[in-house]
């Protein structure tokens, strides 16, 4: 009877090993899919940021302030309005 129990134990171990390997493969596939999705979204966001920067630069050029550097803001400081705008 010990031989039969040993064989069942080996089969159970093999089944558990196969189950865990399958589960790990599924998890790896899902993580890869999520990673690819995140990278695609980051690339899209980068493109949108580039378009926004270009639009801002175009607007600044239209306003004639192309050579003016952007104002440096310090944390906690509010931007000062231009002279004569109050």
Secondary structure, 3 states (H helix, E strand, C coil): CHHHHHHHHHHHHHHHHHHHHHHHHHHHHHHHHHHHHHHHHHHHHHHHHHHHHHHHHHHHHHHCCCCCCCCCCCCCCCCCCCCCCC
